[in-house]
Amino acid sequence: MFLILIALAWLYVALMMAVAEAFSPVGSVLGALFTFLLYGVGPVGLLLYILATPMRRKARRQREAQELAAWQQAQAEAPMASGQPDAGGEAAADAVAPVRKEP
């Protein structure tokens, strides 16, 4: 919560810098836009991205653990199969005849 307050305060300061540049006699609107982007949005976005890394890592680990648990549950509920082809003793569905030379 404190980090969001700091980010909003910095964006406000950058916005005020941009407004001052836009209304300055030697300033321009394009310069104000770049001031806001390079002094405000860029640094705040980078800071929030870096500081949110542990939360993203934790969410990824939780998602992987849920996927593993679902896979393990599916394996436990599946019929006992050895994982080998044709382990059930049934004939192949599309049997292909061997290729021979004509006599």
N, CA and C of each residue as an Amber inpcrd file, in Angstrom:
protein
   309
   0.8230000  -1.1860000   0.0000000   0.0000000   0.0000000   0.0000000
   0.8700000   1.2540000   0.0000000   1.9220000   1.2260000   0.7880000
   2.8180000   2.3700000   0.8810000   3.5130000   2.6140000  -0.4520000
   3.8550000   1.5340000  -1.1510000   4.5300000   1.6490000  -2.4410000
   3.6250000   2.3120000  -3.4780000   2.3570000   2.0020000  -3.4480000
   1.4140000   2.6080000  -4.3840000   1.2860000   4.1030000  -4.1120000
   1.2860000   4.4900000  -2.8460000   1.2060000   5.9020000  -2.4880000
   2.4320000   6.6580000  -3.0020000   3.5980000   6.0680000  -2.8550000
   4.8270000   6.7010000  -3.3480000   4.7960000   6.8100000  -4.8740000
   4.3420000   5.7600000  -5.5460000   4.2680000   5.7860000  -7.0080000
   3.3030000   6.8700000  -7.4830000   2.1510000   6.9850000  -6.8580000
   1.1910000   8.0200000  -7.2440000   1.7370000   9.4130000  -6.9850000
   2.4300000   9.5820000  -5.8700000   3.0200000  10.8900000  -5.5610000
   4.0810000  11.2530000  -6.6000000   4.8980000  10.3030000  -6.9940000
   5.9270000  10.5960000  -8.0040000   5.2880000  10.9060000  -9.3590000
   4.2410000  10.1930000  -9.7160000   3.5510000  10.4990000 -10.9670000
   2.9310000  11.8970000 -10.9240000   2.4390000  12.3080000  -9.7700000
   1.8960000  13.6540000  -9.6220000   2.9880000  14.6990000  -9.8250000
   4.1510000  14.4680000  -9.2310000   5.2700000  15.3970000  -9.3870000
   5.6900000  15.4690000 -10.8530000   5.7820000  14.3300000 -11.5070000
   6.1630000  14.3150000 -12.9210000   5.1010000  15.0090000 -13.7680000
   3.8420000  14.8380000 -13.4410000   2.7760000  15.5070000 -14.1730000
   2.8830000  17.0260000 -14.0090000   3.1570000  17.4710000 -12.8030000
   3.3120000  18.9060000 -12.5760000   4.5190000  19.4620000 -13.3260000
   5.6060000  18.6800000 -13.4040000   6.7610000  19.1050000 -14.1970000
   6.3750000  19.2410000 -15.6610000   5.5960000  18.2800000 -16.1690000
   5.1760000  18.3080000 -17.5650000   4.2580000  19.4980000 -17.8310000
   3.3450000  19.7770000 -16.9130000   2.4370000  20.9250000 -17.0800000
   3.2400000  22.2220000 -17.0820000   4.2200000  22.3290000 -16.1750000
   5.0480000  23.5340000 -16.1350000   5.8210000  23.7040000 -17.4320000
   6.2970000  22.6080000 -17.9870000   7.0240000  22.7200000 -19.2480000
   6.0910000  23.0580000 -20.4000000   4.9010000  22.5240000 -20.4030000
   3.9620000  22.7920000 -21.4870000   3.5520000  24.2610000 -21.5180000
   3.3940000  24.8880000 -20.3540000   2.9550000  26.2810000 -20.2970000
   4.0980000  27.2690000 -20.1850000   5.3080000  26.8000000 -20.2240000
   6.4670000  27.6860000 -20.1850000   6.6240000  28.3780000 -21.5430000
   7.1240000  29.6010000 -21.5470000   7.3160000  30.2880000 -22.8320000
   8.3370000  29.5980000 -23.7470000   9.2870000  28.8890000 -23.1750000
  10.2860000  28.2050000 -23.9910000  10.0310000  26.7060000 -24.0750000
   8.9550000  26.2400000 -23.4880000   8.6420000  24.8160000 -23.4920000
   7.6970000  24.4500000 -24.6310000   7.4390000  23.1590000 -24.7560000
   6.5140000  22.6830000 -25.7860000   5.6990000  21.5220000 -25.2320000
   4.6190000  21.2160000 -25.9010000   3.7710000  20.1070000 -25.4820000
   4.5030000  18.7790000 -25.7000000   5.2590000  18.6940000 -26.7810000
   6.0350000  17.4800000 -27.0320000   7.0790000  17.2730000 -25.9410000
   7.7440000  18.3390000 -25.5400000   8.7090000  18.2470000 -24.4410000
   8.0320000  17.8500000 -23.1400000   6.8190000  18.3570000 -22.9140000
   6.0650000  18.0030000 -21.7090000   5.7000000  16.5220000 -21.7250000
   5.3100000  16.0320000 -22.9000000   4.9710000  14.6100000 -23.0160000
   6.1830000  13.7360000 -22.7090000   7.3290000  14.0940000 -23.2890000
   8.5370000  13.3180000 -23.0140000   8.9760000  13.4470000 -21.5570000
   8.7770000  14.6130000 -20.9690000   9.1000000  14.7860000 -19.5480000
   8.2590000  13.8440000 -18.7020000   6.9660000  13.7820000 -18.9890000
   6.0970000  12.9020000 -18.2010000   6.4440000  11.4360000 -18.4140000
   6.7300000  11.0630000 -19.6470000   7.0570000   9.6590000 -19.9180000
   8.4040000   9.2590000 -19.3180000   9.4230000  10.1150000 -19.4900000
  10.7730000   9.7390000 -19.0570000  11.0330000   9.9870000 -17.5740000
  10.3530000  10.9590000 -16.9710000  10.5230000  11.2130000 -15.5480000
   9.4620000  10.5590000 -14.6860000   8.3150000  10.2250000 -15.2780000
   7.2120000   9.6880000 -14.4940000   6.8990000   8.2410000 -14.7830000
   6.3610000   7.9820000 -15.9520000   5.8540000   6.6480000 -16.2760000
   6.9800000   5.6200000 -16.3610000   8.0740000   5.9660000 -17.0010000
   9.1910000   5.0210000 -17.1590000   9.7690000   4.5370000 -15.8410000
  10.2390000   5.4540000 -14.9840000  10.8120000   5.0070000 -13.7050000
   9.8220000   4.3010000 -12.7830000   8.5910000   4.7860000 -12.7430000
   7.5890000   4.1510000 -11.8690000   7.2490000   2.7540000 -12.3860000
   7.1010000   2.6190000 -13.6840000   6.8190000   1.2970000 -14.2520000
   7.9470000   0.3140000 -13.9960000   9.1830000   0.7710000 -14.1720000
  10.3360000  -0.0890000 -13.9120000  10.4170000  -0.4740000 -12.4450000
  10.2090000   0.4770000 -11.5700000  10.2640000   0.2070000 -10.1300000
   9.1830000  -0.7850000  -9.7120000   7.9620000  -0.5910000 -10.1910000
   6.8820000  -1.5140000  -9.8280000   7.1250000  -2.9050000 -10.4040000
   7.6900000  -2.9790000 -11.6100000   7.9980000  -4.2790000 -12.1980000
   9.0420000  -5.0170000 -11.3630000  10.0910000  -4.3140000 -10.9690000
  11.1550000  -4.9510000 -10.1880000  10.6470000  -5.3620000  -8.8110000
   9.8780000  -4.5040000  -8.1710000   9.3990000  -4.8190000  -6.8220000
   8.2910000  -5.8690000  -6.8140000   7.6520000  -6.1060000  -7.9410000
   6.5950000  -7.1180000  -8.0130000   7.1420000  -8.4910000  -8.3950000
   8.4440000  -8.6030000  -8.6220000   9.0290000  -9.8810000  -9.0260000
   8.7700000 -10.9950000  -8.0110000   8.9570000 -10.7790000  -6.7090000
   8.6640000 -11.8690000  -5.7690000   7.2110000 -12.3350000  -5.8110000
   6.2770000 -11.4230000  -6.0190000   4.8690000 -11.8210000  -6.0910000
   4.5950000 -12.6490000  -7.3510000   5.2120000 -12.2550000  -8.4720000
   5.0290000 -13.0330000  -9.6990000   5.6420000 -14.4160000  -9.5560000
   6.8030000 -14.4970000  -8.9090000   7.4580000 -15.7930000  -8.6980000
   6.6030000 -16.6870000  -7.8100000   6.0310000 -16.1110000  -6.7570000
   5.1800000 -16.8860000  -5.8510000   3.9380000 -17.3910000  -6.5740000
   3.3240000 -16.5360000  -7.4010000   2.1410000 -16.9480000  -8.1580000
   2.4860000 -18.0530000  -9.1450000   3.6620000 -17.9610000  -9.7820000
   4.0610000 -19.0020000 -10.7380000   4.2750000 -20.3270000 -10.0180000
   4.9110000 -20.2870000  -8.8520000   5.1270000 -21.5350000  -8.0970000
   3.8140000 -22.1470000  -7.6360000   2.8610000 -21.3210000  -7.2070000
   1.5590000 -21.8410000  -6.8070000   0.8350000 -22.4760000  -7.9920000
   0.9000000 -21.8280000  -9.1480000   0.2610000 -22.3710000 -10.3480000
   0.8890000 -23.7000000 -10.7450000   2.2380000 -23.7860000 -10.6620000
   2.9080000 -25.0430000 -10.9960000   2.5500000 -26.1390000 -10.0030000
   2.4210000 -25.7940000  -8.7200000   2.0420000 -26.7820000  -7.7170000
   0.6180000 -27.2790000  -7.9540000  -0.2810000 -26.3900000  -8.3520000
  -1.6580000 -26.8000000  -8.6560000  -1.7020000 -27.7020000  -9.8790000
  -0.9070000 -27.3660000 -10.8940000  -0.8680000 -28.2090000 -12.0920000
  -0.3080000 -29.5850000 -11.7670000   0.7290000 -29.6340000 -10.9250000
   1.3120000 -30.9170000 -10.5330000   0.3060000 -31.7430000  -9.7360000
  -0.4100000 -31.1000000  -8.8140000  -1.4110000 -31.8200000  -8.0240000
  -2.5320000 -32.3530000  -8.9180000  -2.9680000 -31.5570000  -9.8980000
  -4.0100000 -32.0120000 -10.8190000  -3.5070000 -33.1710000 -11.6660000
  -2.2680000 -33.1000000 -12.1100000  -1.6980000 -34.1920000 -12.9050000
  -1.5850000 -35.4660000 -12.0740000  -1.1340000 -35.3290000 -10.8200000
  -1.0200000 -36.4990000  -9.9480000  -2.3850000 -37.1090000  -9.6580000
  -3.3910000 -36.2600000  -9.4860000  -4.7310000 -36.7760000  -9.2400000
  -5.2620000 -37.4940000 -10.4780000  -4.9870000 -36.9530000 -11.6550000
  -5.4230000 -37.6010000 -12.8910000  -4.7180000 -38.9370000 -13.0720000
  -3.4490000 -39.0150000 -12.6970000  -2.7140000 -40.2740000 -12.7970000
  -3.2550000 -41.3080000 -11.8140000  -3.6530000 -40.8510000 -10.6380000
  -4.1820000 -41.7790000  -9.6350000  -5.5570000 -42.3100000 -10.0500000
  -6.3500000 -41.4760000 -10.7360000  -7.6820000 -41.9020000 -11.1480000
  -7.6690000 -42.6910000 -12.4480000  -6.6060000 -42.6060000 -13.2100000
  -6.5270000 -43.3080000 -14.5010000  -6.3970000 -44.8090000 -14.2530000
  -6.8870000 -45.6260000 -15.1860000  -6.7280000 -47.0730000 -15.0230000
  -5.2450000 -47.4390000 -15.0450000  -4.9470000 -48.5470000 -14.4450000
  -3.5550000 -48.9820000 -14.3350000  -3.0220000 -49.3070000 -15.7220000
  -2.1700000 -48.4790000 -16.2080000  -1.5380000 -48.6890000 -17.5100000
  -0.0380000 -48.6220000 -17.3190000   0.6670000 -49.4530000 -18.0410000
   2.1230000 -49.4990000 -17.8780000   2.8150000 -48.3940000 -18.6460000
   2.1150000 -47.7050000 -19.5190000   2.7160000 -46.6540000 -20.3070000
   3.3810000 -47.1820000 -21.5630000   3.3660000 -48.4950000 -21.7540000
   3.9520000 -49.0970000 -22.9460000   2.8950000 -49.1600000 -24.0430000
   3.3090000 -49.0290000 -25.3000000   2.3310000 -49.1460000 -26.3770000
   1.7240000 -50.5460000 -26.4170000   0.4600000 -50.6070000 -26.6860000
  -0.2700000 -51.8650000 -26.7890000  -0.1590000 -52.7050000 -25.5200000
  -0.1380000 -52.0350000 -24.3820000  -0.0410000 -52.7650000 -23.1210000
  -1.3350000 -53.5020000 -22.8020000  -2.4280000 -53.0880000 -23.4340000
  -3.7030000 -53.7270000 -23.1650000  -3.8850000 -55.0310000 -23.9190000
  -2.9870000 -55.3840000 -24.8210000  -3.0830000 -56.6210000 -25.5650000
  -4.0330000 -56.5560000 -26.7330000  -4.4490000 -55.3820000 -27.1190000
  -5.3640000 -55.2420000 -28.2340000  -4.5800000 -55.0210000 -29.5250000
  -5.2080000 -55.3630000 -30.6380000  -4.5690000 -55.1630000 -31.9350000
  -4.5410000 -53.6830000 -32.2710000  -3.5710000 -53.2950000 -33.0890000
  -3.4680000 -51.9120000 -33.5150000  -4.6690000 -51.5510000 -34.3810000
  -5.1190000 -50.3210000 -34.2990000  -6.3080000 -49.9020000 -35.0340000
  -6.0480000 -49.8150000 -36.5300000  -4.9260000 -49.2790000 -36.9350000
  -4.5920000 -49.1280000 -38.3440000  -3.3730000 -49.9800000 -38.6560000
  -3.6090000 -51.2490000 -38.9200000  -2.4970000 -52.1160000 -39.2440000
  -2.0530000 -51.8430000 -40.6800000  -0.7670000 -51.6810000 -40.9020000
  -0.2200000 -51.4120000 -42.2060000   0.4850000 -52.6700000 -42.7010000
   0.1260000 -53.0860000 -43.8970000   0.7540000 -54.2880000 -44.4660000
   2.1860000 -53.9910000 -44.8290000   3.0770000 -54.9920000 -44.6760000
   4.4800000 -54.7630000 -45.0550000   4.5990000 -54.6070000 -46.5590000
   5.6060000 -53.8890000 -46.9920000   5.8370000 -53.6600000 -48.4250000
   6.7140000 -54.7980000 -48.9470000   6.2530000 -55.4380000 -50.0390000
   7.0150000 -56.5410000 -50.6270000   7.2300000 -56.2780000 -52.1230000
   8.2290000 -56.9440000 -52.6600000   8.4500000 -56.8760000 -54.1010000
   7.4780000 -57.8380000 -54.7940000   7.0790000 -57.4300000 -55.9720000
   6.2080000 -58.3100000 -56.7620000   7.0500000 -59.4700000 -57.3130000
   6.5230000 -60.6920000 -57.2830000   7.3090000 -61.8500000 -57.7910000
   7.4170000 -61.8940000 -59.2860000
